[in-house]
């Protein structure tokens, strides 16, 4: 049985690699507050259902607001290729620096 994470999403820690496997994804629109200007705006968000986190079965989500990070996943979304990989994600800095795919390991 999959472990349910206390928080309803995976939060990346700066400088710490996080390994995940996904079984579904969706594009969603989310309302957020612009961190620099303070106004509300709607952004396109790539949301994954996480079924494995650090080698353990889970049921949680991982979402990406950054267009740069979303573009890294585009080749894996075509033909559902992402289903055949474990992704090691890393956030290398705080603030507005987006996470990136460190490695995509075939399953």
BAVEXKOL-499623 format. One record per residue: residue number from 1; residue in one letter; y, x, z of N, C-alpha, C, CB in turn. Coordinates in steps of 0.02 Angstrom, whole numbers. Glycine has a CB too. Layout:
BEGIN
seq,type,n.yy,n.xx,n.zz,ca.yy,ca.xx,ca.zz,c.yy,c.xx,c.zz,cb.yy,cb.xx,cb.zz
NUM,a,Y,X,Z,Y,X,Z,Y,X,Z,Y,X,Z
...
//
This chain:
BEGIN
seq,type,n.yy,n.xx,n.zz,ca.yy,ca.xx,ca.zz,c.yy,c.xx,c.zz,cb.yy,cb.xx,cb.zz
1,x,-59,42,0,0,0,0,62,44,0,0,-48,61
2,x,112,25,-37,173,64,-43,215,58,21,214,41,-104
3,x,245,114,38,291,115,95,357,83,74,302,189,121
4,x,385,43,116,450,14,102,502,57,137,454,-61,126
5,x,549,82,99,600,125,125,649,84,167,637,163,68
6,x,672,112,223,719,75,266,782,55,228,738,116,326
7,x,811,103,190,867,85,148,838,58,84,915,148,135
8,x,875,16,50,848,-17,-10,858,25,-73,879,-85,-19
9,x,876,88,-65,885,131,-123,875,204,-103,956,121,-153
10,x,863,247,-153,856,318,-141,926,350,-144,808,352,-193
11,x,944,386,-93,1008,421,-90,993,496,-94,1048,404,-26
12,x,1022,529,-144,1011,600,-153,1057,640,-106,1024,621,-226
13,x,1028,690,-75,1066,735,-32,1089,795,-74,1024,758,30
14,x,1150,817,-65,1177,873,-103,1133,935,-92,1250,888,-83
15,x,1112,966,-147,1073,1027,-144,999,1019,-131,1101,1070,-93
16,x,976,958,-123,905,945,-108,872,911,-168,897,903,-44
17,x,820,942,-196,784,913,-252,742,854,-226,738,966,-286
18,x,741,800,-264,704,740,-246,660,720,-304,752,681,-227
19,x,595,712,-291,546,696,-344,529,621,-341,482,739,-336
20,x,535,588,-400,523,516,-403,484,499,-466,590,477,-402
21,x,448,444,-462,415,414,-520,435,340,-521,337,422,-517
22,x,446,314,-582,470,246,-591,420,204,-630,539,247,-626
23,x,422,138,-619,380,94,-660,419,41,-698,329,59,-616
24,x,484,34,-684,526,-15,-719,598,11,-717,521,-86,-687
25,x,637,-14,-765,708,0,-763,746,-60,-791,726,64,-803
26,x,809,-64,-775,852,-117,-801,923,-91,-804,848,-182,-757
27,x,961,-119,-850,1033,-107,-852,1067,-164,-816,1060,-100,-926
28,x,1111,-148,-769,1146,-199,-731,1221,-184,-732,1121,-203,-658
29,x,1260,-237,-723,1331,-228,-714,1346,-235,-640,1373,-279,-757
30,x,1386,-188,-614,1403,-190,-543,1478,-183,-535,1366,-134,-505
31,x,1504,-219,-486,1575,-213,-469,1581,-158,-416,1605,-281,-443
32,x,1624,-110,-430,1636,-56,-382,1711,-46,-374,1601,11,-405
33,x,1730,-9,-324,1799,9,-314,1808,80,-342,1820,6,-237
34,x,1855,88,-388,1869,154,-416,1890,200,-359,1924,150,-471
35,x,1853,255,-349,1867,298,-291,1935,335,-294,1813,348,-284
36,x,1961,345,-354,2024,381,-359,2084,334,-358,2025,422,-423
37,x,2077,276,-391,2135,231,-398,2132,170,-353,2140,209,-469
38,x,2073,156,-325,2067,102,-276,2064,32,-303,2123,107,-231
39,x,2054,22,-368,2049,-46,-395,1976,-62,-412,2093,-54,-458
40,x,1961,-126,-414,1893,-149,-430,1881,-145,-505,1881,-221,-405
41,x,1821,-123,-524,1803,-121,-594,1728,-134,-600,1822,-53,-626
42,x,1707,-153,-659,1636,-166,-673,1608,-107,-712,1626,-233,-711
43,x,1551,-82,-690,1520,-25,-723,1448,-42,-743,1521,37,-677
44,x,1425,-10,-795,1356,-17,-818,1314,31,-776,1349,-2,-896
45,x,1261,5,-746,1220,45,-701,1148,45,-725,1224,17,-629
46,x,1116,104,-726,1046,110,-742,1007,109,-676,1031,176,-784
47,x,964,60,-668,927,50,-606,852,58,-618,943,-20,-575
48,x,821,100,-579,748,111,-583,713,83,-521,732,186,-591
49,x,653,56,-531,610,39,-475,568,101,-461,565,-25,-490
50,x,575,128,-402,540,190,-382,473,170,-350,583,232,-332
51,x,418,198,-378,351,184,-351,321,245,-317,305,160,-407
52,x,353,303,-325,330,363,-291,390,405,-274,279,403,-335
53,x,394,427,-212,449,468,-188,418,526,-149,499,427,-144
54,x,431,587,-173,404,647,-141,328,642,-132,437,658,-72
55,x,294,615,-183,222,611,-183,191,554,-145,195,673,-157
56,x,233,512,-115,207,455,-76,224,389,-111,237,456,-5
57,x,179,340,-109,194,276,-139,249,239,-100,131,232,-142
58,x,297,211,-136,352,175,-107,370,116,-151,414,221,-96
59,x,415,74,-128,444,21,-169,518,18,-150,408,-49,-157
60,x,560,48,-192,631,51,-180,666,60,-247,649,109,-132
61,x,732,69,-247,767,78,-310,808,142,-310,812,18,-325
62,x,822,166,-369,866,223,-381,913,202,-437,825,289,-398
63,x,978,208,-426,1025,186,-477,1074,242,-495,1063,124,-454
64,x,1095,240,-558,1141,289,-585,1201,254,-615,1107,334,-638
65,x,1260,269,-589,1322,242,-616,1352,290,-667,1373,229,-558
66,x,1341,354,-658,1368,406,-702,1342,401,-773,1353,475,-674
67,x,1387,396,-821,1367,393,-892,1332,458,-912,1427,380,-937
68,x,1355,514,-886,1324,579,-901,1251,579,-878,1363,636,-867
69,x,1238,556,-817,1170,553,-791,1128,503,-830,1170,535,-717
70,x,1157,446,-849,1121,396,-887,1100,425,-955,1165,334,-898
71,x,1143,464,-987,1127,493,-1052,1068,541,-1048,1188,529,-1080
72,x,1059,575,-992,1002,619,-983,936,579,-987,1006,656,-916
73,x,938,517,-964,877,476,-964,863,441,-1030,882,425,-909
74,x,913,436,-1074,904,398,-1136,841,417,-1176,964,408,-1180
75,x,825,481,-1186,765,497,-1224,700,472,-1190,760,571,-1235
76,x,702,468,-1125,643,445,-1087,636,369,-1087,646,471,-1016
77,x,691,334,-1097,689,261,-1099,659,236,-1164,758,232,-1088
78,x,671,272,-1219,644,253,-1284,568,251,-1281,668,301,-1339
79,x,539,195,-1299,466,188,-1298,435,194,-1230,436,239,-1342
80,x,476,183,-1177,452,186,-1108,419,254,-1090,402,130,-1095
81,x,445,307,-1118,418,374,-1104,425,392,-1030,454,427,-1146
82,x,475,365,-996,486,380,-925,425,365,-883,546,341,-899
83,x,382,319,-905,322,300,-868,273,358,-863,289,240,-901
84,x,279,407,-907,232,463,-909,259,526,-876,214,478,-981
85,x,312,519,-835,343,577,-804,359,566,-730,406,596,-841
86,x,360,621,-693,391,624,-627,456,662,-636,343,659,-572
87,x,509,635,-609,575,664,-617,598,697,-552,626,612,-640
88,x,618,759,-558,649,793,-502,724,791,-514,623,868,-494
89,x,758,756,-470,831,747,-475,865,791,-423,851,672,-464
90,x,924,814,-441,964,854,-394,1037,836,-401,953,931,-405
91,x,1071,835,-345,1143,825,-343,1171,891,-318,1165,763,-297
92,x,1206,927,-362,1226,996,-346,1293,1001,-310,1228,1036,-408
93,x,1329,946,-305,1393,949,-271,1412,881,-245,1448,977,-317
94,x,1460,878,-201,1482,815,-173,1533,781,-219,1512,825,-105
95,x,1561,729,-194,1613,694,-231,1588,661,-294,1668,740,-248
96,x,1623,674,-349,1608,639,-411,1559,677,-456,1671,627,-449
97,x,1529,730,-432,1481,768,-472,1417,727,-477,1467,839,-442
98,x,1396,708,-539,1337,666,-545,1273,705,-535,1336,633,-614
99,x,1219,670,-516,1155,704,-512,1130,720,-582,1103,659,-474
100,x,1081,763,-585,1052,779,-650,976,785,-643,1082,844,-679
101,x,942,781,-701,870,791,-702,859,866,-698,837,760,-767
102,x,825,888,-646,809,959,-638,747,974,-679,798,977,-563
103,x,696,931,-672,635,937,-713,607,867,-726,582,983,-678
104,x,573,861,-781,534,801,-798,463,826,-810,564,761,-861
105,x,419,812,-764,351,837,-766,303,784,-791,329,862,-697
106,x,267,798,-846,219,748,-871,166,732,-818,186,772,-936
107,x,146,670,-816,94,649,-768,26,658,-800,104,575,-745
//
